[in-house]
Amino acid sequence: MLSTIKESFHQHVNDLQDEICNEMKRIDAALETNEDLWKRKDFVGADGGGGRTRALTGKIFENAGVNTSLVHGKVNPDFAKRIGGNTDEMWAAGISLIIHPFNPRVPTVHANFRMIQAGDRFWFGGGADLTPFYPNEEDFKYFHQVWKDACEPYGHYENFKKQCDEYFVNKHRDNEMRGIGGIFFDHYNTGEVEKDAAMVKDLSKNFIKSYFPIVEKRVNEDFNDDDVDFQLHRRGRYVEFNLLHDRGTSFGLQSNGRTDSILISLPARCRYTYKYQPAVGSPHEKMMEFYRPQNW
């Protein structure tokens, strides 16, 4: 029973990877894909699974990573305890993606959906969140509405939104969010693994609808040097979160994941300026107001 569910989940994330990459190619005719099939060793040097990394660059999507993985085997016992396992065995499958568009009027997006088993314990995690650089509030409402509708059959939107608002936060920056949120959940387990897996697969199918209509709406908008400057500084904040606070980054590195595949989430360009502040009265100053929890 459980093995069938695990196999089905792994196949689902691989199929979703193909669907998302095909949608990106449809939008960005210049998109180039560097696919890399990789293998890993587990804690004792045995076969530990691997993954399929796709690094993408194009005219519209400056850099992106759409990755799937299936890892298993022995892990450091201390690490097993930290993630909630009751033995030194682990199994995990999932998809993780990050898309950094070139035009600063188009938001960056991140999503991941995963299933993890540690010993005889298992759980699900994932979500999707948006990081815009221009105050197009209608886009933010649209993104959240898609995920609200997706969560409606399960009654989890408010809870998952709250977890997202509280997780994707640069605590060292006075709790400033890296974007405008979305949904996020971790260690999700109702005790009915088949139903849980079906829910997570169902939610993940909404990613394409949540994001790519925004891309197509904004991709041809004009932008100026100030827009780019703000985008690059906010990307700097994105880097800070991923390197300082992101549990997925830590999990990947500590479970002997593939470093290049894990750090593919970082943008090709970013900027840091001492005590940076956007110009007073600019749309970028307005955008700063949205990096706090909102009722969408």
VOGU-3710 file (C-alpha; in Angstrom, 3 decimals, decimal comma):
1> mlstikesfh> 0,000/0,000/0,000  2,569/2,563/1,132  5,064/1,528/-1,549  2,406/2,036/-4,235  1,578/5,505/-2,908  5,260/6,447/-2,836  5,780/5,229/-6,398  2,692/7,109/-7,577  3,831/10,319/-5,873  7,260/10,113/-7,475
11> qhvndlqdei> 5,708/9,584/-10,905  3,396/12,538/-10,325  6,205/14,992/-9,579  8,093/13,823/-12,656  5,000/14,383/-14,805  4,451/17,792/-13,222  8,057/18,726/-13,967  7,421/17,997/-17,651  4,175/19,985/-17,678  5,753/23,047/-16,070
21> cnemkridaa> 8,797/22,984/-18,346  6,570/22,634/-21,413  4,561/25,668/-20,286  7,751/27,665/-19,872  8,866/26,682/-23,372  5,488/27,727/-24,767  5,885/31,199/-23,269  9,627/31,634/-23,864  10,662/30,414/-27,318  14,310/31,152/-26,490
31> letnedlwkr> 14,316/28,881/-23,445  17,274/26,533/-23,192  17,264/23,539/-20,874  20,306/21,960/-19,277  19,073/18,622/-17,933  21,247/16,736/-15,512  20,539/13,267/-14,131  22,423/12,800/-10,890  23,043/10,093/-8,312  23,999/10,258/-4,652
41> kdfvgadggg> 25,428/7,983/-1,993  23,728/7,572/1,360  25,409/8,027/4,757  27,188/4,661/4,566  28,154/4,922/0,903  25,377/2,785/-0,583  23,079/3,793/-3,433  20,998/6,720/-2,194  18,890/7,580/-5,215  19,177/10,815/-7,160
51> grtraltgki> 17,214/13,223/-9,261  16,580/15,104/-12,475  17,717/18,716/-12,415  16,644/21,103/-15,147  18,407/24,457/-15,245  16,618/26,794/-17,661  17,597/30,134/-19,184  15,866/32,205/-21,833  14,764/35,641/-22,940  11,777/35,852/-20,581
61> fenagvntsl> 12,970/33,520/-17,819  16,436/34,743/-16,879  17,243/31,679/-14,822  15,146/28,916/-13,356  15,390/25,483/-11,857  12,684/22,844/-12,042  13,983/19,807/-10,173  12,706/16,424/-9,081  14,405/13,950/-6,804  13,982/10,571/-5,168
71> vhgkvnpdfa> 16,484/9,972/-2,384  16,665/7,107/0,089  18,919/5,137/2,362  20,880/5,668/5,559  21,304/9,150/7,039  23,313/10,531/9,914  21,409/9,431/13,067  21,572/12,964/14,496  20,065/14,326/11,293  17,335/11,659/11,397
81> kriggntdem> 16,345/12,789/14,882  16,279/16,460/13,854  13,840/15,817/11,017  11,562/13,642/13,174  12,624/10,153/12,164  12,764/7,199/14,543  15,474/5,235/12,671  18,448/6,158/10,491  16,532/5,321/7,280  14,987/7,987/5,047
91> waagisliih> 13,017/8,185/1,797  11,957/11,419/0,093  10,496/12,357/-3,274  9,450/15,745/-4,538  9,558/18,606/-6,969  11,157/21,963/-6,239  11,172/24,934/-8,560  12,249/28,534/-8,712  11,687/30,901/-11,629  13,459/34,281/-11,849
101> pfnprvptvh> 12,077/36,271/-14,819  14,092/38,978/-16,544  11,411/41,708/-16,594  11,015/43,201/-13,079  7,291/43,635/-13,736  7,024/39,826/-13,670  7,250/38,229/-10,207  9,645/35,547/-9,129  7,920/32,360/-8,002  8,844/29,343/-5,920
111> anfrmiqagd> 7,027/26,072/-5,292  7,720/22,621/-3,961  5,722/19,517/-3,124  7,270/16,548/-1,364  6,654/13,301/0,485  9,086/12,170/3,183  9,403/8,962/5,152  11,825/8,753/8,068  11,810/5,361/9,722  8,162/4,352/9,959
121> rfwfgggadl> 6,987/7,986/10,057  5,915/9,852/6,962  4,615/13,282/6,097  4,026/15,728/3,268  5,106/19,300/2,728  5,161/22,013/0,143  3,424/25,082/-1,172  3,895/27,998/-3,520  4,765/31,643/-2,904  5,139/34,751/-5,044
131> tpfypneedf> 7,862/37,409/-4,885  6,805/40,452/-6,934  8,808/43,633/-7,458  6,062/45,982/-8,635  2,805/46,789/-6,815  0,297/45,170/-9,182  -2,112/44,296/-6,408  -4,561/42,557/-8,731  -1,866/39,969/-9,503  -1,373/39,284/-5,806
141> kyfhqvwkda> -5,100/38,793/-5,296  -5,259/36,492/-8,309  -2,380/34,327/-7,068  -3,933/33,934/-3,634  -7,397/33,280/-5,060  -6,113/30,359/-7,120  -4,622/28,766/-4,027  -7,649/29,599/-1,918  -9,859/27,824/-4,454  -7,435/24,890/-4,604
151> cepyghyenf> -7,502/24,497/-0,816  -11,274/24,935/-0,535  -12,166/21,202/-0,705  -9,753/20,524/2,147  -10,435/23,568/4,334  -6,794/24,488/4,773  -6,272/27,832/3,016  -6,203/30,091/6,088  -3,879/27,731/7,946  -1,553/27,176/4,980
161> kkqcdeyfvn> -1,517/30,917/4,189  -0,613/31,711/7,795  2,211/29,179/7,764  3,519/30,735/4,543  3,332/34,276/5,969  5,302/33,136/9,005  7,856/30,940/7,241  9,173/32,894/4,223  10,406/35,686/6,454  13,773/37,342/6,950
171> khrdnemrgi> 13,646/37,446/10,722  16,912/39,388/10,791  15,171/42,112/8,707  12,466/42,913/11,266  10,338/39,986/10,065  10,078/41,306/6,533  8,593/38,714/4,168  10,594/37,857/1,060  7,422/38,184/-1,049  3,642/38,341/-0,689
181> ggiffdhynt> 3,171/34,762/0,448  0,944/32,013/-0,848  0,542/28,660/0,888  2,983/26,506/2,826  2,695/23,351/4,925  5,125/20,896/6,451  4,922/17,654/8,444  1,371/17,224/7,164  -0,003/13,840/8,203  -3,606/13,087/9,096
191> gevekdaamv> -2,905/9,391/9,499  -4,528/8,605/6,155  -1,586/8,531/3,797  -3,609/7,819/0,657  -5,855/10,838/1,206  -2,913/13,039/2,158  -1,012/12,082/-0,988  -4,081/12,726/-3,144  -4,519/16,189/-1,603  -0,902/17,209/-2,158
201> kdlsknfiks> -0,958/15,982/-5,753  -4,211/17,844/-6,339  -2,832/21,081/-4,885  0,339/20,845/-6,946  -1,663/20,750/-10,175  -2,717/24,359/-9,523  0,769/25,823/-9,860  0,568/26,412/-13,616  -2,749/28,226/-13,262  -1,504/30,324/-10,345
211> yfpivekrvn> 1,581/31,757/-12,034  1,854/31,673/-15,809  -1,197/33,868/-16,527  0,578/36,596/-14,498  3,717/36,104/-16,584  1,827/36,469/-19,857  -0,011/39,508/-18,548  3,134/41,421/-17,544  5,949/40,108/-19,738  5,702/42,817/-22,420
221> edfndddvdf> 5,375/45,758/-20,037  8,046/48,440/-20,260  10,386/48,891/-17,318  13,155/51,304/-16,356  16,472/51,276/-14,511  14,770/51,996/-11,180  12,590/48,915/-11,629  15,683/46,789/-12,257  17,525/48,297/-9,288  14,644/47,449/-6,956
231> qlhrrgryve> 14,330/43,953/-8,421  18,023/43,235/-7,843  17,936/44,494/-4,269  14,875/42,356/-3,506  16,630/39,395/-5,069  19,367/40,070/-2,541  16,790/39,641/0,216  15,708/36,410/-1,490  19,277/35,125/-1,296  19,463/36,049/2,382
241> fnllhdrgts> 16,392/33,967/3,172  17,476/30,945/1,157  20,928/30,826/2,715  20,032/31,778/6,294  16,556/30,416/6,982  15,311/27,984/4,347  14,836/24,504/5,801  14,779/22,931/2,335  18,289/24,206/1,644  19,527/22,838/4,958
251> fglqsngrtd> 17,730/19,513/4,448  19,221/19,061/1,000  22,774/19,820/2,077  22,611/17,811/5,306  21,110/14,766/3,561  24,035/14,689/1,112  21,991/16,219/-1,675  23,526/17,734/-4,758  24,811/21,234/-3,999  24,393/22,671/-7,500
261> silislparc> 20,804/21,422/-7,654  20,015/22,866/-4,219  21,550/26,293/-4,865  19,890/26,596/-8,270  17,274/28,604/-6,355  19,616/31,599/-6,285  19,133/34,348/-8,893  21,653/34,965/-11,661  21,908/38,621/-10,603  21,264/40,421/-7,324
271> rytykyqpav> 22,476/43,516/-5,511  23,308/44,670/-2,008  23,689/48,298/-0,954  24,343/49,447/2,580  21,099/50,675/4,208  19,206/50,412/0,932  15,846/52,162/0,680  13,708/52,720/-2,437  13,027/56,295/-3,499  10,374/58,133/-1,516
281> gsphekmmef> 7,046/58,249/-3,363  8,093/55,577/-5,873  6,065/52,462/-6,725  8,907/50,518/-5,158  8,375/52,250/-1,819  4,711/51,276/-2,188  5,737/47,697/-2,920  7,525/47,522/0,424  4,140/47,746/2,154  3,142/44,380/0,713
291> yrpqnw> 6,053/42,455/2,255  3,956/42,028/5,391  1,011/39,666/5,942  -2,123/40,845/4,133  -5,729/39,684/3,962  -6,047/38,778/0,317
//
